[in-house]
Amino acid sequence: MLILYSIKTFKMLIDKKILIEDLVDNFPFSVNYLSSQGIKCIACGEPIWGTLEEACLEKNFTSKDIQEFVRELNTLSKNN
Amino acid sequence: MSIDINKVLKTLGISDVNKGVSTGQEWFETKGAITSSSSPIDGKEIAKVKNATLDDYEMVIKKAQEAFKVWRLVPAPERGEIVRQIGLELRKYKDDLSALVSYEMGKIFQEGKGEVQEMIDICDFAVGQSRLINGVSLQSERREHRLFEQYQPLGVVGIVTSFNFPVAVWAWNSALAAIAGDVVIWKPSSKTPLTALATQKIISSVLKKNNVPEGVFNLVVAKSSVMGDNFIADRRIPLMSVTGSTAVGKRVGGIVGKRLGKTILELGGNNAVIITPNADIPMAIASTVFGTVGTAGQRCTSTRRIIIHESVYDQVKNSMVKAYKSVASKIGSPLDEKFLVGPLIDEHSVNAFTHAVNSVEKEGGKILFGGEVLEGKGFESGNYVMPCIAEAKNEYEIVQEETFAPIVYLIKYTGDIYDAIAIQNNVPQGLSSCVFTLNMREAEIFVSSAGSDCGIANVNVGTSGAEIGGAFGGEKDTGGGRESGSDSWKIYMRRQTSTVNYGTELPLAQGINFEF
């Protein structure tokens, strides 16, 4: 599990290898963001297993797309 | 009726902070994350659970392997006797466990009782099955040889359950696995760990009374980072039974498939009711409303689509809207028996519901009723929604998906029953289906080889719910697994073919001569 922590702020950062379960628990806003991109984090009320990267690749997003998602999620995280 | 939830928790042995790992009677201190379980009814925290670490998981699996060596030698009817006593114990705690199911998951108390009754029913079924684990005797082509097949215990069975049936699915699997001579490791839903703890505590007195070894019935509350891919990839577990989404099922199927293990996958459904011109419409409406809004649309078998012949479309549409208006005043706390529809499990499910409502409109559909998130007194948790009816087309992207919430799509068909069946089958999932008709030909076509492609195909019985006596499961993206009744017990066992030579000669099969 690659969850990075900023030394200065101790705020958790989102990485493409973050588990969807951790994303849902720690960054609940990401569920709506990813849903609007066509990526489901939740099905049958449960977080989907696997990493953010895996969920994106299943929907045929490219590495560049994933990089952009991660950047936007971290921006959203700062505002939440 | 008012339920004192604190009394229920006390009766079931649930404290403020609970141990989350047990091998039967023993409970273990663990150092994993401490997670909390909240009620979707009022948003309040119910209790906390100490999760397992990888070391705890390793300890449990080793204990399970040791227990299997003992348990497999116990005669099946004796194993059945343990399951019989578990059923009796569940009867004793039925109301309390039902209340906790209701409080932690959000289904109405009546449905909570129905869920615990399913646990009791599968125990009864398994007791009978414990004396019926049979093989077949076949005719050997060789003289003085006997050829036969028998079923042997398999080993450790992993069980992953979902929040919507937090304890019944464990019972479906565990009761059969236990009489088959297997041992189980249960990973309950992270949304509903307390009902799992309560169940484990209920059965522990039976295990103690009968000296059942530690490791036969195991429970591990853990996050997927501790018990995720590593659990399903574990070669020490020959069978994984997983209930959840199609996405999770595909992941599990891939990982278990790589190690050539066995799976029972109970995944998503996109269940349809067909209403033909020959239907008993009042019966169809009554049944379908339960199918769409029961458990707030959070059953695998909830009705997602209603495929209606054009000649009765307006009649059915108007009746459905009228019925929903009546249901609208019966949304509220599931612990209050005057309500019929409770909350969704959490805010994420509410978001999924809202997303579906918006999507169907965006794709050209029309909302006929509901679709709002409820606010105000009694709805403070934010998890209550007004069940939604939408007119839609089967090919809409959102209609092709399973939304685990009370939204149902009305789809008009023209032509005959074959046209309706074609629409019904044209989704990725294949769990439950039904036709409402009094026409014998339509009914028989629906259940024929040219009919429904689902695991469950009913006539004048809705999609939602199933009896314990039949095998439960579905095809295509639903995963293909079968649990519960009929011959589902066989997946929990390994099939063995034996030939015994009781003669003095050594003839080879196919008459091969091999002298040396």
HADDOCK unambig.tbl for C-alpha pairs under 7 A between the chains (distance, minus, plus):
assign (segid A and resid 43 and name CA) (segid B and resid 245 and name CA) 5.57 0.50 0.50
assign (segid A and resid 44 and name CA) (segid B and resid 244 and name CA) 6.34 0.50 0.50
assign (segid A and resid 44 and name CA) (segid B and resid 245 and name CA) 5.70 0.50 0.50
assign (segid A and resid 44 and name CA) (segid B and resid 404 and name CA) 5.40 0.50 0.50
assign (segid A and resid 45 and name CA) (segid B and resid 345 and name CA) 6.74 0.50 0.50
assign (segid A and resid 45 and name CA) (segid B and resid 349 and name CA) 5.73 0.50 0.50
assign (segid A and resid 48 and name CA) (segid B and resid 247 and name CA) 6.90 0.50 0.50
assign (segid A and resid 48 and name CA) (segid B and resid 248 and name CA) 6.08 0.50 0.50
assign (segid A and resid 49 and name CA) (segid B and resid 248 and name CA) 6.12 0.50 0.50
